[in-house]
Amino acid sequence: GLALSGFGTILGAVNFITTIICMRAPGMTMWRMPIFTWNALVTSILVLMAFPPLAAALFALGADRRFGAHIFDPENGGAVLWQHLFW
């Protein structure tokens, strides 16, 4: 559930960025956009930088728990890998 929510958030950020950059009104430059649009653009860019590693870690955790993938096993250094993915 949480991984699916993260994937939806990533797709929403891509949608916002594409809409803001490609579908502005004719004659509207980037510098004439309202501050709300700038805020949405910056937030979407930050989401695209933060959420893919989190989503990948959640998918890896799901594979580890459901299918026994041994990604985060303690004997393989899994606890350190988990910390590196999230911190």
Phi and psi restraints in degrees (range 20) as a CNS / XPLOR table:
assign (resid 1 and name C) (resid 2 and name N)
       (resid 2 and name CA) (resid 2 and name C) 1.0 -71.1 20.0 2
assign (resid 2 and name N) (resid 2 and name CA)
       (resid 2 and name C) (resid 3 and name N) 1.0 -36.2 20.0 2
assign (resid 2 and name C) (resid 3 and name N)
       (resid 3 and name CA) (resid 3 and name C) 1.0 -66.7 20.0 2
assign (resid 3 and name N) (resid 3 and name CA)
       (resid 3 and name C) (resid 4 and name N) 1.0 -39.0 20.0 2
assign (resid 3 and name C) (resid 4 and name N)
       (resid 4 and name CA) (resid 4 and name C) 1.0 -65.7 20.0 2
assign (resid 4 and name N) (resid 4 and name CA)
       (resid 4 and name C) (resid 5 and name N) 1.0 -38.8 20.0 2
assign (resid 4 and name C) (resid 5 and name N)
       (resid 5 and name CA) (resid 5 and name C) 1.0 -64.1 20.0 2
assign (resid 5 and name N) (resid 5 and name CA)
       (resid 5 and name C) (resid 6 and name N) 1.0 -40.8 20.0 2
assign (resid 5 and name C) (resid 6 and name N)
       (resid 6 and name CA) (resid 6 and name C) 1.0 -64.4 20.0 2
assign (resid 6 and name N) (resid 6 and name CA)
       (resid 6 and name C) (resid 7 and name N) 1.0 -39.6 20.0 2
assign (resid 6 and name C) (resid 7 and name N)
       (resid 7 and name CA) (resid 7 and name C) 1.0 -65.1 20.0 2
assign (resid 7 and name N) (resid 7 and name CA)
       (resid 7 and name C) (resid 8 and name N) 1.0 -40.1 20.0 2
assign (resid 7 and name C) (resid 8 and name N)
       (resid 8 and name CA) (resid 8 and name C) 1.0 -64.5 20.0 2
assign (resid 8 and name N) (resid 8 and name CA)
       (resid 8 and name C) (resid 9 and name N) 1.0 -36.3 20.0 2
assign (resid 8 and name C) (resid 9 and name N)
       (resid 9 and name CA) (resid 9 and name C) 1.0 -66.0 20.0 2
assign (resid 9 and name N) (resid 9 and name CA)
       (resid 9 and name C) (resid 10 and name N) 1.0 -40.4 20.0 2
assign (resid 9 and name C) (resid 10 and name N)
       (resid 10 and name CA) (resid 10 and name C) 1.0 -62.6 20.0 2
assign (resid 10 and name N) (resid 10 and name CA)
       (resid 10 and name C) (resid 11 and name N) 1.0 -45.4 20.0 2
assign (resid 10 and name C) (resid 11 and name N)
       (resid 11 and name CA) (resid 11 and name C) 1.0 -65.1 20.0 2
assign (resid 11 and name N) (resid 11 and name CA)
       (resid 11 and name C) (resid 12 and name N) 1.0 -36.0 20.0 2
assign (resid 11 and name C) (resid 12 and name N)
       (resid 12 and name CA) (resid 12 and name C) 1.0 -64.2 20.0 2
assign (resid 12 and name N) (resid 12 and name CA)
       (resid 12 and name C) (resid 13 and name N) 1.0 -39.2 20.0 2
assign (resid 12 and name C) (resid 13 and name N)
       (resid 13 and name CA) (resid 13 and name C) 1.0 -65.3 20.0 2
assign (resid 13 and name N) (resid 13 and name CA)
       (resid 13 and name C) (resid 14 and name N) 1.0 -41.1 20.0 2
assign (resid 13 and name C) (resid 14 and name N)
       (resid 14 and name CA) (resid 14 and name C) 1.0 -62.4 20.0 2
assign (resid 14 and name N) (resid 14 and name CA)
       (resid 14 and name C) (resid 15 and name N) 1.0 -40.5 20.0 2
assign (resid 14 and name C) (resid 15 and name N)
       (resid 15 and name CA) (resid 15 and name C) 1.0 -62.0 20.0 2
assign (resid 15 and name N) (resid 15 and name CA)
       (resid 15 and name C) (resid 16 and name N) 1.0 -46.1 20.0 2
assign (resid 15 and name C) (resid 16 and name N)
       (resid 16 and name CA) (resid 16 and name C) 1.0 -61.8 20.0 2
assign (resid 16 and name N) (resid 16 and name CA)
       (resid 16 and name C) (resid 17 and name N) 1.0 -47.0 20.0 2
assign (resid 16 and name C) (resid 17 and name N)
       (resid 17 and name CA) (resid 17 and name C) 1.0 -62.6 20.0 2
assign (resid 17 and name N) (resid 17 and name CA)
       (resid 17 and name C) (resid 18 and name N) 1.0 -45.0 20.0 2
assign (resid 17 and name C) (resid 18 and name N)
       (resid 18 and name CA) (resid 18 and name C) 1.0 -62.7 20.0 2
assign (resid 18 and name N) (resid 18 and name CA)
       (resid 18 and name C) (resid 19 and name N) 1.0 -42.9 20.0 2
assign (resid 18 and name C) (resid 19 and name N)
       (resid 19 and name CA) (resid 19 and name C) 1.0 -65.4 20.0 2
assign (resid 19 and name N) (resid 19 and name CA)
       (resid 19 and name C) (resid 20 and name N) 1.0 -44.5 20.0 2
assign (resid 19 and name C) (resid 20 and name N)
       (resid 20 and name CA) (resid 20 and name C) 1.0 -66.7 20.0 2
assign (resid 20 and name N) (resid 20 and name CA)
       (resid 20 and name C) (resid 21 and name N) 1.0 -39.7 20.0 2
assign (resid 20 and name C) (resid 21 and name N)
       (resid 21 and name CA) (resid 21 and name C) 1.0 -80.5 20.0 2
assign (resid 21 and name N) (resid 21 and name CA)
       (resid 21 and name C) (resid 22 and name N) 1.0 -41.2 20.0 2
assign (resid 21 and name C) (resid 22 and name N)
       (resid 22 and name CA) (resid 22 and name C) 1.0 -98.3 20.0 2
assign (resid 22 and name N) (resid 22 and name CA)
       (resid 22 and name C) (resid 23 and name N) 1.0 -21.9 20.0 2
assign (resid 22 and name C) (resid 23 and name N)
       (resid 23 and name CA) (resid 23 and name C) 1.0 -117.7 20.0 2
assign (resid 23 and name N) (resid 23 and name CA)
       (resid 23 and name C) (resid 24 and name N) 1.0 30.8 20.0 2
assign (resid 23 and name C) (resid 24 and name N)
       (resid 24 and name CA) (resid 24 and name C) 1.0 -69.9 20.0 2
assign (resid 24 and name N) (resid 24 and name CA)
       (resid 24 and name C) (resid 25 and name N) 1.0 162.6 20.0 2
assign (resid 24 and name C) (resid 25 and name N)
       (resid 25 and name CA) (resid 25 and name C) 1.0 -64.3 20.0 2
assign (resid 25 and name N) (resid 25 and name CA)
       (resid 25 and name C) (resid 26 and name N) 1.0 150.9 20.0 2
assign (resid 25 and name C) (resid 26 and name N)
       (resid 26 and name CA) (resid 26 and name C) 1.0 -59.1 20.0 2
assign (resid 26 and name N) (resid 26 and name CA)
       (resid 26 and name C) (resid 27 and name N) 1.0 131.9 20.0 2
assign (resid 26 and name C) (resid 27 and name N)
       (resid 27 and name CA) (resid 27 and name C) 1.0 86.4 20.0 2
assign (resid 27 and name N) (resid 27 and name CA)
       (resid 27 and name C) (resid 28 and name N) 1.0 -7.3 20.0 2
assign (resid 27 and name C) (resid 28 and name N)
       (resid 28 and name CA) (resid 28 and name C) 1.0 -85.3 20.0 2
assign (resid 28 and name N) (resid 28 and name CA)
       (resid 28 and name C) (resid 29 and name N) 1.0 110.9 20.0 2
assign (resid 28 and name C) (resid 29 and name N)
       (resid 29 and name CA) (resid 29 and name C) 1.0 -84.9 20.0 2
assign (resid 29 and name N) (resid 29 and name CA)
       (resid 29 and name C) (resid 30 and name N) 1.0 170.8 20.0 2
assign (resid 29 and name C) (resid 30 and name N)
       (resid 30 and name CA) (resid 30 and name C) 1.0 -62.1 20.0 2
assign (resid 30 and name N) (resid 30 and name CA)
       (resid 30 and name C) (resid 31 and name N) 1.0 -34.4 20.0 2
assign (resid 30 and name C) (resid 31 and name N)
       (resid 31 and name CA) (resid 31 and name C) 1.0 -79.5 20.0 2
assign (resid 31 and name N) (resid 31 and name CA)
       (resid 31 and name C) (resid 32 and name N) 1.0 -11.7 20.0 2
assign (resid 31 and name C) (resid 32 and name N)
       (resid 32 and name CA) (resid 32 and name C) 1.0 -100.4 20.0 2
assign (resid 32 and name N) (resid 32 and name CA)
       (resid 32 and name C) (resid 33 and name N) 1.0 2.8 20.0 2
assign (resid 32 and name C) (resid 33 and name N)
       (resid 33 and name CA) (resid 33 and name C) 1.0 -70.7 20.0 2
assign (resid 33 and name N) (resid 33 and name CA)
       (resid 33 and name C) (resid 34 and name N) 1.0 149.4 20.0 2
assign (resid 33 and name C) (resid 34 and name N)
       (resid 34 and name CA) (resid 34 and name C) 1.0 -65.0 20.0 2
assign (resid 34 and name N) (resid 34 and name CA)
       (resid 34 and name C) (resid 35 and name N) 1.0 160.3 20.0 2
assign (resid 34 and name C) (resid 35 and name N)
       (resid 35 and name CA) (resid 35 and name C) 1.0 -65.1 20.0 2
assign (resid 35 and name N) (resid 35 and name CA)
       (resid 35 and name C) (resid 36 and name N) 1.0 -31.3 20.0 2
assign (resid 35 and name C) (resid 36 and name N)
       (resid 36 and name CA) (resid 36 and name C) 1.0 -62.7 20.0 2
assign (resid 36 and name N) (resid 36 and name CA)
       (resid 36 and name C) (resid 37 and name N) 1.0 -40.0 20.0 2
assign (resid 36 and name C) (resid 37 and name N)
       (resid 37 and name CA) (resid 37 and name C) 1.0 -66.7 20.0 2
assign (resid 37 and name N) (resid 37 and name CA)
       (resid 37 and name C) (resid 38 and name N) 1.0 -39.6 20.0 2
assign (resid 37 and name C) (resid 38 and name N)
       (resid 38 and name CA) (resid 38 and name C) 1.0 -62.2 20.0 2
assign (resid 38 and name N) (resid 38 and name CA)
       (resid 38 and name C) (resid 39 and name N) 1.0 -41.7 20.0 2
assign (resid 38 and name C) (resid 39 and name N)
       (resid 39 and name CA) (resid 39 and name C) 1.0 -62.7 20.0 2
assign (resid 39 and name N) (resid 39 and name CA)
       (resid 39 and name C) (resid 40 and name N) 1.0 -42.4 20.0 2
assign (resid 39 and name C) (resid 40 and name N)
       (resid 40 and name CA) (resid 40 and name C) 1.0 -64.4 20.0 2
assign (resid 40 and name N) (resid 40 and name CA)
       (resid 40 and name C) (resid 41 and name N) 1.0 -38.5 20.0 2
assign (resid 40 and name C) (resid 41 and name N)
       (resid 41 and name CA) (resid 41 and name C) 1.0 -66.0 20.0 2
assign (resid 41 and name N) (resid 41 and name CA)
       (resid 41 and name C) (resid 42 and name N) 1.0 -47.1 20.0 2
assign (resid 41 and name C) (resid 42 and name N)
       (resid 42 and name CA) (resid 42 and name C) 1.0 -64.9 20.0 2
assign (resid 42 and name N) (resid 42 and name CA)
       (resid 42 and name C) (resid 43 and name N) 1.0 -42.0 20.0 2
assign (resid 42 and name C) (resid 43 and name N)
       (resid 43 and name CA) (resid 43 and name C) 1.0 -63.3 20.0 2
assign (resid 43 and name N) (resid 43 and name CA)
       (resid 43 and name C) (resid 44 and name N) 1.0 -40.8 20.0 2
assign (resid 43 and name C) (resid 44 and name N)
       (resid 44 and name CA) (resid 44 and name C) 1.0 -65.5 20.0 2
assign (resid 44 and name N) (resid 44 and name CA)
       (resid 44 and name C) (resid 45 and name N) 1.0 -38.0 20.0 2
assign (resid 44 and name C) (resid 45 and name N)
       (resid 45 and name CA) (resid 45 and name C) 1.0 -65.2 20.0 2
assign (resid 45 and name N) (resid 45 and name CA)
       (resid 45 and name C) (resid 46 and name N) 1.0 -41.0 20.0 2
assign (resid 45 and name C) (resid 46 and name N)
       (resid 46 and name CA) (resid 46 and name C) 1.0 -64.9 20.0 2
assign (resid 46 and name N) (resid 46 and name CA)
       (resid 46 and name C) (resid 47 and name N) 1.0 -37.9 20.0 2
assign (resid 46 and name C) (resid 47 and name N)
       (resid 47 and name CA) (resid 47 and name C) 1.0 -62.7 20.0 2
assign (resid 47 and name N) (resid 47 and name CA)
       (resid 47 and name C) (resid 48 and name N) 1.0 -40.7 20.0 2
assign (resid 47 and name C) (resid 48 and name N)
       (resid 48 and name CA) (resid 48 and name C) 1.0 -67.3 20.0 2
assign (resid 48 and name N) (resid 48 and name CA)
       (resid 48 and name C) (resid 49 and name N) 1.0 -24.0 20.0 2
assign (resid 48 and name C) (resid 49 and name N)
       (resid 49 and name CA) (resid 49 and name C) 1.0 -84.2 20.0 2
assign (resid 49 and name N) (resid 49 and name CA)
       (resid 49 and name C) (resid 50 and name N) 1.0 -30.3 20.0 2
assign (resid 49 and name C) (resid 50 and name N)
       (resid 50 and name CA) (resid 50 and name C) 1.0 -95.5 20.0 2
assign (resid 50 and name N) (resid 50 and name CA)
       (resid 50 and name C) (resid 51 and name N) 1.0 -38.6 20.0 2
assign (resid 50 and name C) (resid 51 and name N)
       (resid 51 and name CA) (resid 51 and name C) 1.0 -79.4 20.0 2
assign (resid 51 and name N) (resid 51 and name CA)
       (resid 51 and name C) (resid 52 and name N) 1.0 -32.6 20.0 2
assign (resid 51 and name C) (resid 52 and name N)
       (resid 52 and name CA) (resid 52 and name C) 1.0 -59.4 20.0 2
assign (resid 52 and name N) (resid 52 and name CA)
       (resid 52 and name C) (resid 53 and name N) 1.0 -42.5 20.0 2
assign (resid 52 and name C) (resid 53 and name N)
       (resid 53 and name CA) (resid 53 and name C) 1.0 -64.6 20.0 2
assign (resid 53 and name N) (resid 53 and name CA)
       (resid 53 and name C) (resid 54 and name N) 1.0 -36.5 20.0 2
assign (resid 53 and name C) (resid 54 and name N)
       (resid 54 and name CA) (resid 54 and name C) 1.0 -66.3 20.0 2
assign (resid 54 and name N) (resid 54 and name CA)
       (resid 54 and name C) (resid 55 and name N) 1.0 -42.6 20.0 2
assign (resid 54 and name C) (resid 55 and name N)
       (resid 55 and name CA) (resid 55 and name C) 1.0 -64.6 20.0 2
assign (resid 55 and name N) (resid 55 and name CA)
       (resid 55 and name C) (resid 56 and name N) 1.0 -40.2 20.0 2
assign (resid 55 and name C) (resid 56 and name N)
       (resid 56 and name CA) (resid 56 and name C) 1.0 -63.9 20.0 2
assign (resid 56 and name N) (resid 56 and name CA)
       (resid 56 and name C) (resid 57 and name N) 1.0 -40.7 20.0 2
assign (resid 56 and name C) (resid 57 and name N)
       (resid 57 and name CA) (resid 57 and name C) 1.0 -66.0 20.0 2
assign (resid 57 and name N) (resid 57 and name CA)
       (resid 57 and name C) (resid 58 and name N) 1.0 -37.6 20.0 2
assign (resid 57 and name C) (resid 58 and name N)
       (resid 58 and name CA) (resid 58 and name C) 1.0 -68.6 20.0 2
assign (resid 58 and name N) (resid 58 and name CA)
       (resid 58 and name C) (resid 59 and name N) 1.0 -39.1 20.0 2
assign (resid 58 and name C) (resid 59 and name N)
       (resid 59 and name CA) (resid 59 and name C) 1.0 -65.1 20.0 2
assign (resid 59 and name N) (resid 59 and name CA)
       (resid 59 and name C) (resid 60 and name N) 1.0 -39.8 20.0 2
assign (resid 59 and name C) (resid 60 and name N)
       (resid 60 and name CA) (resid 60 and name C) 1.0 -64.9 20.0 2
assign (resid 60 and name N) (resid 60 and name CA)
       (resid 60 and name C) (resid 61 and name N) 1.0 -40.2 20.0 2
assign (resid 60 and name C) (resid 61 and name N)
       (resid 61 and name CA) (resid 61 and name C) 1.0 -64.8 20.0 2
assign (resid 61 and name N) (resid 61 and name CA)
       (resid 61 and name C) (resid 62 and name N) 1.0 -40.8 20.0 2
assign (resid 61 and name C) (resid 62 and name N)
       (resid 62 and name CA) (resid 62 and name C) 1.0 -62.6 20.0 2
assign (resid 62 and name N) (resid 62 and name CA)
       (resid 62 and name C) (resid 63 and name N) 1.0 -41.8 20.0 2
assign (resid 62 and name C) (resid 63 and name N)
       (resid 63 and name CA) (resid 63 and name C) 1.0 -65.6 20.0 2
assign (resid 63 and name N) (resid 63 and name CA)
       (resid 63 and name C) (resid 64 and name N) 1.0 -36.9 20.0 2
assign (resid 63 and name C) (resid 64 and name N)
       (resid 64 and name CA) (resid 64 and name C) 1.0 -66.8 20.0 2
assign (resid 64 and name N) (resid 64 and name CA)
       (resid 64 and name C) (resid 65 and name N) 1.0 -42.2 20.0 2
assign (resid 64 and name C) (resid 65 and name N)
       (resid 65 and name CA) (resid 65 and name C) 1.0 -76.9 20.0 2
assign (resid 65 and name N) (resid 65 and name CA)
       (resid 65 and name C) (resid 66 and name N) 1.0 -42.0 20.0 2
assign (resid 65 and name C) (resid 66 and name N)
       (resid 66 and name CA) (resid 66 and name C) 1.0 -84.1 20.0 2
assign (resid 66 and name N) (resid 66 and name CA)
       (resid 66 and name C) (resid 67 and name N) 1.0 -41.1 20.0 2
assign (resid 66 and name C) (resid 67 and name N)
       (resid 67 and name CA) (resid 67 and name C) 1.0 -110.6 20.0 2
assign (resid 67 and name N) (resid 67 and name CA)
       (resid 67 and name C) (resid 68 and name N) 1.0 0.0 20.0 2
assign (resid 67 and name C) (resid 68 and name N)
       (resid 68 and name CA) (resid 68 and name C) 1.0 66.3 20.0 2
assign (resid 68 and name N) (resid 68 and name CA)
       (resid 68 and name C) (resid 69 and name N) 1.0 46.6 20.0 2
assign (resid 68 and name C) (resid 69 and name N)
       (resid 69 and name CA) (resid 69 and name C) 1.0 -74.3 20.0 2
assign (resid 69 and name N) (resid 69 and name CA)
       (resid 69 and name C) (resid 70 and name N) 1.0 -13.1 20.0 2
assign (resid 69 and name C) (resid 70 and name N)
       (resid 70 and name CA) (resid 70 and name C) 1.0 59.3 20.0 2
assign (resid 70 and name N) (resid 70 and name CA)
       (resid 70 and name C) (resid 71 and name N) 1.0 36.7 20.0 2
assign (resid 70 and name C) (resid 71 and name N)
       (resid 71 and name CA) (resid 71 and name C) 1.0 -78.4 20.0 2
assign (resid 71 and name N) (resid 71 and name CA)
       (resid 71 and name C) (resid 72 and name N) 1.0 -44.3 20.0 2
assign (resid 71 and name C) (resid 72 and name N)
       (resid 72 and name CA) (resid 72 and name C) 1.0 -108.4 20.0 2
assign (resid 72 and name N) (resid 72 and name CA)
       (resid 72 and name C) (resid 73 and name N) 1.0 32.5 20.0 2
assign (resid 72 and name C) (resid 73 and name N)
       (resid 73 and name CA) (resid 73 and name C) 1.0 -68.9 20.0 2
assign (resid 73 and name N) (resid 73 and name CA)
       (resid 73 and name C) (resid 74 and name N) 1.0 140.5 20.0 2
assign (resid 73 and name C) (resid 74 and name N)
       (resid 74 and name CA) (resid 74 and name C) 1.0 -62.4 20.0 2
assign (resid 74 and name N) (resid 74 and name CA)
       (resid 74 and name C) (resid 75 and name N) 1.0 -34.3 20.0 2
assign (resid 74 and name C) (resid 75 and name N)
       (resid 75 and name CA) (resid 75 and name C) 1.0 -71.9 20.0 2
assign (resid 75 and name N) (resid 75 and name CA)
       (resid 75 and name C) (resid 76 and name N) 1.0 -15.8 20.0 2
assign (resid 75 and name C) (resid 76 and name N)
       (resid 76 and name CA) (resid 76 and name C) 1.0 -97.8 20.0 2
assign (resid 76 and name N) (resid 76 and name CA)
       (resid 76 and name C) (resid 77 and name N) 1.0 7.9 20.0 2
assign (resid 76 and name C) (resid 77 and name N)
       (resid 77 and name CA) (resid 77 and name C) 1.0 80.0 20.0 2
assign (resid 77 and name N) (resid 77 and name CA)
       (resid 77 and name C) (resid 78 and name N) 1.0 26.5 20.0 2
assign (resid 77 and name C) (resid 78 and name N)
       (resid 78 and name CA) (resid 78 and name C) 1.0 -64.6 20.0 2
assign (resid 78 and name N) (resid 78 and name CA)
       (resid 78 and name C) (resid 79 and name N) 1.0 -34.2 20.0 2
assign (resid 78 and name C) (resid 79 and name N)
       (resid 79 and name CA) (resid 79 and name C) 1.0 -66.1 20.0 2
assign (resid 79 and name N) (resid 79 and name CA)
       (resid 79 and name C) (resid 80 and name N) 1.0 -38.2 20.0 2
assign (resid 79 and name C) (resid 80 and name N)
       (resid 80 and name CA) (resid 80 and name C) 1.0 -69.8 20.0 2
assign (resid 80 and name N) (resid 80 and name CA)
       (resid 80 and name C) (resid 81 and name N) 1.0 -39.8 20.0 2
assign (resid 80 and name C) (resid 81 and name N)
       (resid 81 and name CA) (resid 81 and name C) 1.0 -61.6 20.0 2
assign (resid 81 and name N) (resid 81 and name CA)
       (resid 81 and name C) (resid 82 and name N) 1.0 -43.6 20.0 2
assign (resid 81 and name C) (resid 82 and name N)
       (resid 82 and name CA) (resid 82 and name C) 1.0 -59.5 20.0 2
assign (resid 82 and name N) (resid 82 and name CA)
       (resid 82 and name C) (resid 83 and name N) 1.0 -43.3 20.0 2
assign (resid 82 and name C) (resid 83 and name N)
       (resid 83 and name CA) (resid 83 and name C) 1.0 -66.1 20.0 2
assign (resid 83 and name N) (resid 83 and name CA)
       (resid 83 and name C) (resid 84 and name N) 1.0 -37.8 20.0 2
assign (resid 83 and name C) (resid 84 and name N)
       (resid 84 and name CA) (resid 84 and name C) 1.0 -68.3 20.0 2
assign (resid 84 and name N) (resid 84 and name CA)
       (resid 84 and name C) (resid 85 and name N) 1.0 -32.7 20.0 2
assign (resid 84 and name C) (resid 85 and name N)
       (resid 85 and name CA) (resid 85 and name C) 1.0 -71.6 20.0 2
assign (resid 85 and name N) (resid 85 and name CA)
       (resid 85 and name C) (resid 86 and name N) 1.0 -30.9 20.0 2
assign (resid 85 and name C) (resid 86 and name N)
       (resid 86 and name CA) (resid 86 and name C) 1.0 -105.3 20.0 2
assign (resid 86 and name N) (resid 86 and name CA)
       (resid 86 and name C) (resid 87 and name N) 1.0 -16.0 20.0 2
